[in-house]
Amino acid sequence: MRTSISERALDAIVSGVLWGFRILIVLAIIIGTVLAIRAGTYTRAQWIDFVIFGVAQGSIYALIALGYTMVYGILRMINFAHGDIFMTGAFGAYFTATWLTKIGFTDRYPVLGLMIPILVAMIIATLIAMLVERIAYRPLRGAPRLVPLISAIGASFFLEYSFRGIFGPGKYAYPPINALEGEWVVLGIGILKVHVVVMVAAGIMMALLYTLVMYTKVGKAMRAVSENQDTAALMGIDVNKTIVSTFAIGAAMAGAAGVLFSLVYRQIDWFMGFTPGIKAFTAAVLGGIGNIPGAMVGGLVLGVFESVGPSLFLEGLGIIRPYQLKDVIAYTMLVMILLFRPSGILGERLTKQKA
Amino acid sequence: MMNNTNKENSLWAAIKIGLLGGAVALFISLVGMAEVFSKRDVVEKTMTLGQFVLLAISVASGLLAARRTAALLDKPNTASQAAAGLIAGFFSAAILTLFVIIGAKINIRTVFLNASPGLYSMLTLNQGVSGVWILPAAGAVSGLLGALSLSLPNAVRRPLFHAILFIFFMALFSGLFRVVMINQSGFWEKTAKYLFSQTGMTRPGAAIFFALVVAISAFWSAKGQAIKTNVANLPKGRQIGLRVIAFAVIAFIALGLPLVSGAFIAQVIVIVALFILMGLGLNITLGFAGLLDLGFVAFYAIGAYTVGLLTSYGQYGLQHISFWAAIPLAVLVAMAAGFTLGLPVLGVRGDYLAIATLGFGEIVRLLAGSDFLAKYFGGPQGIIGIQKPCIGVLGEFTKVDVPRVCYSLFDAAKPGIELSTPQSIYYIAVASAILIAFVSWRLRESRLGRAWMAIREDEDVAEALGVNLIQTKLLAYMLGAAMAGLGGAIFATLIGSIFATSMQLIVSINVASLIIVGGMGSIPGVIVGAIALIGLPELLREVSEFRYLLYGATLIIMMLAKPEGLWPSKTTQRELHHLDAGTSAE
């Protein structure tokens, strides 16, 4: 192969700059961490709080990330509207929960008062996702890859601004569940009850999903279609139906995540899906896209980094108001993971053909 | 027996189409569009835009149902088609009727914000519940009309359709036309008052437009083909002459419009010109090399901040140099940023690249707006007091927050020409856009341009053929970044200030969408896309609330119906229609 000197020089520059980036970021993290720990601004209990909040937040990201990863696994397509599906679930739950609280149902049966909105959110998110798939994605199957991505961006806008039009641009306060106020003390550590509920609920959902994908016929069909659509079709799998059920299951997870998110942050609005959506995608990439356990791990890692990061390495580096840069950590992690290990933490198998 | 089941099928099909139409109508009402549109008239004292839209849905349902019936039945006849149209039209309105009846009993406004008394009275023509019959009746009649229109000969139907469509657009834009024409006074002012009312068109105005469009459309459908062949048969020299004339007319309008249109439209046109400029830049990255860069706004921000820091007379200004010196610097800085940011991510492919660059865009925005870097970039307060461009000599910088005076080039005592109006910035933007269009036109046919397109089609094959992937991609990415920087720099000068909050992802998505809607890789496509996606929504104040809703719908519909864009380059068109390419003579 002919390579001119200038090309070789350029290659050298490329790898030099790449290594520069890597070393710089690793150094920044290490120095920041050391400095922050030596400064001792935060007590041990506060660090633990950060981590717990991170896990709660991360399990929400993980739930959303599942939808991204499953759809990407099957269609090789970034479902840009997935974050907005999450938002539609939150809205459905909001109206249900408000009504249940108003008639006093939530106070009498707090467990049902939590579960009914989650169920409603899952149903609404699923229906809307199926509609979006039918209208905006299905006709574009097999088109060049940019085409469905742009359509997904369109769907995202459409959902956001439909909800803005129908329910107004303001923020809604999500009704709290009184039984979930306060903390539980576990091993001498106080944990907000809401966070426990979020973690447990997310854990149950993920376990259910994992069982579904690994041990049922639908799950087997999904895995087969994601491996090879044509072969799956030859084996008698209804590819269309499988794709729809993938969208539906992913959306159901996102809808549930919407409720958990609302419980933690206590407010919802039409634009709430955007940032969690991108972060969940980051989580999916982090864990290895197309990989279901990967999405779970990726979500948790991202959540914890985002929660601990500002105080740990940013404040250590002398950055004022580091929480403003919380999202920068998430996006930097996204770029970093694409640089260092594009296959993600757990991804190995499918990267070559997908990335 | 067979015939019978088919009839049942066609009945059910008509109902289904009607219900779908009704769902759309309900959506439009709930989202608030119907009520907002009903404040605007199509024809004064006759029909509001809201009514027009709802009736149009019924007409469309009727038409579709009739068409479906014709396809389902063995022996379709006008009567059965008309019946299908009637049924579909009825059902398309029935959902709204149901909504009005329910709304009168239960207060659903706590959930649906727009289920207001205003909406109900609009849907019942101010009759209250006693007027619920109006909707289904109007729907059924419209559906019937839609169905009957199917049996009209094409030569009649098409002009009518064009005229109605035109009336709709005229109604949307009438306010603008009116303002522009009234500004001219004299004859134009009188015409404007005759044709347009405060809220829409007058009756004679609508009639004139209707007749005009019907006449033109009928003439074109009768003679259009002949004219086309005639033009095609003209000698080569004459054809080029015609093109030059057409181009001159367009250029004349494009350059003259901001001078006569007044400040508001001028502002919109500048923004369109800026987006054309940036679209041409991203067109190199996305359209030629196929790299979807959703972090375009990062370079836009870098260009804007460079100009801001170098020229501002506010507290964050560093150098106080002139606009003309700052522009090339901004472009260079953006290009350098494109190099550094591009290097690490360009190994990443396809969708991953889109998300990685999106991450960059967000990082730049968050850093620029953070308190951490506020002492350099002004944080959330942004940078204000950006010096306007001056043709002449700039006076010395005296103190903070005092703009430098612009002196004439020849006489230091006289004031020079300060380009402070949107109109003058417009010419800077247009000049830059023409330059970029020329550059990208020349690049496209060059060796480099062909390498880009090879990468776009297949990276592996391109590499095997000896294209250096990193180098080639990096060049495309840097050129795109440079253009984005230029766009940002001009934008900062136009507004006179920069805020990190205006560096949203939506800017990147806007630019990418306008390229795709216009036609990837096509230079005229960028212009068409910018006008359609940026210009029209900016002009339409009535729909500004629903701008992004319609934007999203447009993106989906475009991808479904015309993925190659409004004005595609010849290659893309061939690729996406490779099946019927054989029949069309190229």
Interface residues (C-beta under 8 A of the other chain):
Chain A: R2 E7 L10 D11 I13 V14 V17 L18 F21 R76 M77 I78 F95 I135 A136 P139 L140 A143 P144 R145 L146 V147 P148 L149 I150 S151 I153 G154 A155 S156 F157 F158 L159 E160 Y161 S162 R164 G165 I166 F167 G168 I278 F281 T282 V285 I319 I320 R321 P322 Q324 L325 D327 V328 Y331 T332 L334 V335 L338 L339 P342 A355
Chain B: F27 L30 V31 G32 M33 V111 F112 L113 N114 L292 T340 L343 P344 V345 V348 R349 G350 D351 Y352 A354 I355 A356 L358 G359 F360 E362 I363 L366 L367 G369 S370 D371 F372 G466 N468 I470 Q471 I509 A512 S513 I516 M520 E545 F546 Y548 L549 Y551 G552 A553 T554 L555 I556 M558 M559 L560 P563
